[in-house]
């Protein structure tokens, strides 16, 4: 009887410890950037607004009529992956820190970044008007 009690106590302890260890070692579910997005996209011919969040004016960094590549940055396993998702043509300026552009190529989403040399401009939400 005593041996059975030790065996049962050992099994219960193993189950409890195993549950704690398994609960601590599980990884959170990975959600792709497409699932996090609200679904609004900009396609060829659509108008986009980019926000320049740097020092200086956007007019000094980006010229009218210029075509700029747009990138999407995704973090996977603590590393950043940057892929080109399209190109935009600068149509007009909107204040000191924004410019309006037309999508020339690709499909753009909220958070995409237009890059020219060391200058980066963030795409504002397409449905933000």
Beta strands, then each sheet from edge to edge (+ up, - down):
strand 1: 41-42
strand 2: 47-52
strand 3: 67-76
strand 4: 79-93
strand 5: 98-106
strand 6: 108-109
strand 7: 113-116
strand 8: 119-123
sheet 1: 1+ 6-
sheet 2: 2+ 5- 4+ 3- 7+ 8- 2+
end
